[in-house]
Amino acid sequence: MHDAAHGLLFANRGLNDRVGGWLCAWPVFTSLELYRPYHLKHHRFTQQPEDPDLGLSAAFPVSRRSLQRKILRDLTGQTAYLRRGEQLRRALGPADLGVGQRLGNLWRREKGALTANLVLFGLLAAAGYWWLHPVLWVLLLATWYQLASRVRSIAEHAVVPDDDDPLRNRRTTRANPLVRLLLAPYWVNYHLEHHLFMFVPCWRLPAAHRALVAASRGGGTAQHI
């Protein structure tokens, strides 16, 4: 979904958005149409008051006890409940509407996410593994994914040396294969490179990193990003 928001999945914008919506955003109950302007605003105003993601990093550093509470809320689904609960309330509309009208609102506003997950559930059920959807998709989306997103946000922008310097208000983090598997897939740990070259596809970010390191050591940008 992130790369689709940058138009990096396919050169054709329509195909990029259809695949990004059906296979990336809607399965995780998100709208690519809403995420794109939000995320591009983060790129434009990184670590500035206008940055919509500033709340994810501005509070740090925090006490160990505070971090433990955050981790507990993430892993017990409380964070997801707060975030998705607000999304659900907005979709349903005012509480004084009738049940039928509220369900109609929910379908109109979230039909993409609902359809994508119903299709996923149906395919797994047809294969005899219906339980994979609630256990290995919805449950992990509500728990581990929340923690992984928080950890990545901390690594990317929390406690940076200078909020106003585009080379120092975001960071790249080293990631071994296990960390890449559980926390940082698709080379998202190369966050400095992504902000500097946000139209470079994710699989080229390691090359961008090597080019920047070579340049910083006086070797120039010998590698083509």
N, C-alpha and C positions, 0 to 999 in steps of 0.2 A: 504494500500500500504506500509505503514511504517513497519508494522509487517511482511508483505510478504517479504520485503527487508531483514529482519533478519531471514527468513525461519521459522516463528512462526505460520503461518496459518495452515499448515499441515506438518506432519513428512515426507511425500513423497515430495521430492524437485520438481519434475515435476508438481505434482498437485498444490503445493504451488505457483509455478510461473504462471501456467495457470490461476488459480483463481485470483491471485494477479494482473495479467495483465488485464484479461477481466473484472473483476468485481470491481477492485480498481484503477488501474493506468490509463488505457485507457479511462474510463468514465470521468476522470478529465484532459484529454489531456496530459498525462504524460507517460513516458516509465519506467517500472520497471527495465528493463535491464540497462538503463542509471542512474536511481535513486540509485540503490543499491551501486555501487562503490563510487558514490558521497557521499552518506550518511555514509557508513562505513569509508570513509576517515575523515568525521567529527568526528566520534567516536575515531579514532586513533589519531587525532591531535586537539582535542578540545581546542579552544581558542589560538591555536598556529598559526604562520604565514601560515602554510600549510592548515589550516582549511578552507574548501570551504564555510562554513557558517559564517566566521568571519565578513564579511561585514554587516551581519544582526544585530550584537551586538556591534561591535567596535566603532561605532559613538556615542554611548550613554555614558553619559547623553547628551541630547540636550535641547535646549530652548523650552519653551512652544509653541512658534510660529512655530518652526520647526516641533514639534510633530503634531500640528494642520494641517500643510500642508501635512504631511505624511498621516494622517487619511483622509483628504479630497481627496487626490489622490487615496487612496485605495477604498473609498466608491463611488467615481465617475467613477471607472473603468480605471483610467489613469495608475495605476500600472499594471493591467492585460494587458492593451493595449501594454505597453512597453515590458513586458515579453513575451506575446504570439505573439506580432508582430515580435519580433526577431526570435522566433521559426518558425513562418510562413515563414519569409524571407529565413531562412536556408533551410526549406523544399522545397520551390519553386525553389531555385537555382538562378543562375545569371539572372539579369534583361534582358540581351540581348538575352536570349533564347526565342523561340516561346511560344505562350500561351499553345498550346497542350503539348509541352515538359515540361513546368513548372507545369501544372496540373498533368501530369504523375509523375513528381518528388514528388509532394505533396502527391499523392495517395500511392506511393511506401514507402515513409518515414513516413507517418502518417496514414496508412490504418487501423491500430489497433484502434487508437482513433476515427477515422471517422466511422469505422464500429460499434464500441460499441455505439457511440452516435446516429447513424442512427437506430440501433436496439432499443435503449431506446425510441427514438422519435416515431418509428413505433409502438411499443407496447402501448405507451400512446395514440397515435392517434387512434389505433384500439379500445381502451377502451373509446374513446370519449373525451380524455383530452390532446390533443396534446400540448396545451399551457403550461402545467406543465413543459415541458422540457426547453423551452426558459426562462420562468419566474422563476421557482423554482429550476432550475439546472444551466443553463448557466449564467443567470444574477447574481445569488448569488455567483457562482464561480468567476465571474469577479469583485465582490464588497465585500460582507461580508467576503468571504473566504480569501481575500487578507489581510483584517484588522485582522482577527482572527489569521492568520499565523504570522503577524507582532507582535501582542500582545504576542503570545506564545514565539516567539523568544526573545523578551525583557525579559519576565519573566524567561526564561530558562538560558540565558547566559549574558545578559547585566549588566554592572556595578557589576560584581562579585568581591569578596574580593581578589582573587589571581588567575590569569590566568594560573599559572603553577601548582597549587595544584588540583589533581583530585577530592578532596572532597570539593573544594571551587570555582571551575571554572564552576559549573553548580548548579542549585538549584531546589528544589521541592517547589511548590506553593500550598497553600490550596485553594480548590475550592468547593463552595457550589453547590447544585443541579442546580441552574440556570446557573452558570458559566460553569459547566460541560456540560450542554445542548448546550450552545451557543458558548463556546470557547475551552473547553478542554474535548472532548469526549474520550472514551476508556482509561481513566486514564492517559492521556499524561502529566498531571500536576505533576506526580511523576517522574520528569525528572532526578533527582540525582540517584534514584534507577535504572532507565532504563540504565543510563550510567555505573553504577557499575555492573549491572547484565543484560547485553543487550540480553541475550537469555532467560530471564524470560518472559513469555507471559504477555500481558498488564493486564489481569484480576488478576494476582498474584502480581502486583506492590504494592497495598495497604498492603499486607502481608509483602512484603520486607521492606516497610516503617516502619511497626510496629516492625519488627525484628531489624532494625537499631536503632530505638528510644530506644528499650529495652536494646540493647548493649551499647548505649551511656550513659544510666543511671545505668550501672553496672549489668544489669539483664541477660546478655548473649544473645545469639541468640536462645531463646527457641522455637520460631516458625519456622517451616520448610518452607523455601521460595519455 
